Amino acid sequence: MNRREFLAAAATASSGPILLGMTRKAEEKNPVIGVEGHKYECVHNWGELPGGYEWQTTHNVALDAAGNVYITHQGSKATKASRDTVMVFDPKGKFIRSFGKEWINGGHGIAIRKEGGEEFIYLSNTWEQPKLVKTNLKGEEVWRKGRPECKEYENPSTKYDPTNICWLPDGGFNVGDGYGSHYMFNYDKDGKLQKVFGGAGTEPGKFKTPHGQWLDERDPKNPVLVVCDRANARLQRFTPDGTAIDATEGGKVVLFPAHAKTRGDVLLVPDLHARVSLFDKENKPIVHLGDDAAWRKKVLGENIRAKPKEWLPGKFVHPHDAAFDADGNIFVVEWVSTGRITLLRKV
């Protein structure tokens, strides 16, 4: 897709509302939402924590090859067990293990990939040290990284709070300093810094909270880096080496995008403004799951993230991350103080 086609798709997205397409009443326990070909049963509060554990501001989600689900949260000082910042469940929601108490309050970004014959977890512990850490699936540390060693961060007062990590075609990875100074970094497969780009601003190629990013390989000959430029309310596209390509119009296609993932021809964007969006291969919107203007006004105006009794079935509060499983189901993790994971079971 060229630049003109991408921007045309963005214009299509803003031409009219694409609502959640409810197929049952919202009052039902597990309503079905979506449109033909993309309908999902909402199973809220998925995953069963054992005694002594509790959620505290859930953030992100990743799956391993076996379908096990890894959830990050900030941790809690209420109990010793809950201080772990990564909780692991089997595909049916049974608790397996937890780890990460050493970076309590920092649990944020998580990504998993296979390297050789083993899978590894990459974590961005936004507010705590180590800022970046690589572990095996059991949480045993492989390496850790602190501040980037580059001129942009030579001043120790320059803020650095990375939010998410994604992969690059050459085996390296990209890191976004979403809550820090709004730069992005390309590392090679050995973890050596190769390039710094972005920085704070509203012009093309600049960011206001590059909160999440993903390598979009739906066109395998032309992979692009999709960046959720959250406070600018837009998606930006870059070549994998960090050259800006184009951007959607602020607030027209996405509202407050938090992250992005792909499966097949579908781009998945959890949006903190109470919806989860699906886009087709041409970046035209398929559906904004949970989208409801009146509900969004309540969510944004009444601060209900700590009031689960006010949450409605089939609606979202603050989707912060989402991920597909192998069957096309979607796990949605929300930025709410009591924590919430929703399984969108494809029907």
NORCORWO-V689344 format. One record per residue. SS is DSSP state (H for helix, E for strand, L for the rest). OMEGA is omega in degrees with one decimal (999 if undefined). Layout:
# NORCORWO-V689344
SS:OMEGA, SS:OMEGA
This chain:
# NORCORWO-V689344
L:179.1, L:-174.6, H:-178.3, H:179.4, H:179.8, H:-179.2, H:176.0, H:177.3, H:178.3, H:179.2, H:177.3, H:-178.1, H:-175.4, L:-173.3, L:179.7, L:-177.0, L:171.1, L:-170.1, L:-170.4, L:174.8, L:-176.8, L:176.8, L:170.7, L:178.6, L:-178.4, L:-177.6, L:-179.7, L:-173.8, L:-179.2, L:-178.4, L:175.4, E:-178.9, E:175.9, E:179.7, E:-176.4, L:-178.3, L:-179.2, E:177.9, E:-174.7, E:170.9, E:-178.5, E:174.5, E:-178.1, L:177.9, L:177.8, L:176.6, L:-175.3, E:178.2, L:177.0, L:178.1, L:-178.9, L:179.3, L:174.5, L:177.1, L:172.9, L:-178.6, L:175.9, E:-175.2, E:-168.4, E:-174.2, E:172.7, E:179.5, E:174.0, L:-175.0, L:179.5, L:-179.6, L:176.4, L:-171.3, E:-177.8, E:-177.6, E:172.9, E:170.4, E:-174.3, L:-178.0, L:-177.6, L:177.2, L:-176.3, L:179.4, L:-178.9, L:-178.1, H:-175.3, H:178.4, H:174.2, L:-175.7, L:175.7, E:177.9, E:-175.2, E:-179.0, E:172.0, L:-175.2, L:179.4, L:177.2, L:178.0, E:-179.7, E:179.9, E:-176.7, E:174.2, E:176.9, E:174.5, L:178.5, H:-178.3, H:174.3, H:177.4, L:-177.9, L:-178.6, L:-173.3, E:-178.2, E:-174.3, E:177.4, E:176.2, E:-177.0, E:173.0, E:178.9, E:178.6, E:-171.9, L:179.9, L:-175.4, E:176.1, E:-179.7, E:178.0, E:172.8, E:-176.3, E:170.1, E:-177.2, E:-161.5, L:-171.0, L:-175.6, L:174.5, L:-4.4, L:-178.1, L:176.0, E:178.1, E:175.6, E:179.9, E:167.2, E:-174.7, L:177.7, L:178.5, L:178.8, L:-169.5, E:175.1, E:173.4, E:175.1, E:-179.6, E:175.6, L:-178.3, L:175.7, L:178.8, L:-178.0, L:-174.5, H:-178.5, H:-176.3, H:178.3, L:177.2, L:-176.7, L:178.8, L:176.9, L:-173.7, L:177.8, L:179.0, L:-176.1, L:-174.8, L:-176.0, E:-178.2, E:170.5, E:-173.8, E:176.2, L:-174.1, L:-176.5, L:-178.8, L:176.2, L:179.9, E:-179.1, E:179.7, E:176.6, E:178.3, L:-170.7, L:-178.4, L:-179.5, L:-174.1, L:166.9, L:173.1, E:172.5, E:-173.2, E:171.4, E:175.3, E:175.2, L:-174.6, L:178.2, L:178.1, L:178.3, L:-177.4, E:-177.5, E:-175.6, E:173.6, E:177.9, E:180.0, E:-171.9, L:-173.4, E:176.4, L:179.6, L:-179.6, L:-180.0, L:179.7, L:176.6, L:-173.3, E:163.4, L:-176.5, L:170.5, E:-165.1, E:-179.7, E:-177.6, E:-176.6, E:173.5, E:-178.7, E:-178.7, L:178.8, L:166.5, L:-171.3, L:179.0, L:-177.5, L:178.2, L:179.4, E:175.1, E:177.0, E:-177.2, E:175.8, E:-178.8, E:-160.0, H:-175.4, H:170.9, H:175.5, L:-177.7, E:167.9, E:174.0, E:177.1, E:-179.8, E:165.5, E:-178.6, L:179.7, L:173.3, L:176.6, L:-177.6, E:177.4, E:-177.9, E:-178.7, E:173.7, L:179.1, L:-175.7, L:174.8, L:-175.9, L:-176.9, L:174.8, L:-175.6, L:179.8, L:-169.1, E:-175.6, L:-177.9, L:180.0, L:175.5, E:175.3, E:170.8, E:-175.3, L:-179.3, L:-173.1, E:172.2, E:-177.2, E:-179.7, E:170.7, E:-174.0, E:-175.9, L:178.0, L:162.8, L:176.0, E:176.4, E:-172.0, E:173.9, E:179.1, E:179.3, L:-175.1, L:177.8, L:-179.9, L:171.1, L:-176.9, E:172.5, E:-179.6, E:170.6, E:-175.5, E:179.4, L:-173.6, L:-178.8, L:-173.4, H:-179.0, H:178.3, H:179.5, H:178.3, H:178.1, H:-178.9, H:-175.5, H:-175.7, H:-173.0, H:176.3, L:-176.1, L:-177.2, L:177.6, L:-175.9, L:-174.8, H:178.5, H:179.9, H:-179.8, L:-176.9, L:175.0, L:178.9, L:178.1, L:175.9, L:176.0, L:179.8, L:176.7, E:-174.4, E:175.6, E:177.4, E:-179.6, E:174.5, E:165.0, L:-174.7, L:-178.3, L:179.8, L:170.5, L:-176.6, E:172.0, E:-179.8, E:178.7, E:-173.3, E:175.7, L:176.4, L:-170.2, L:178.1, L:-178.6, L:171.8, E:172.4, E:176.6, E:170.9, E:171.4, E:-176.3, E:-175.7, E:-177.5, L:999
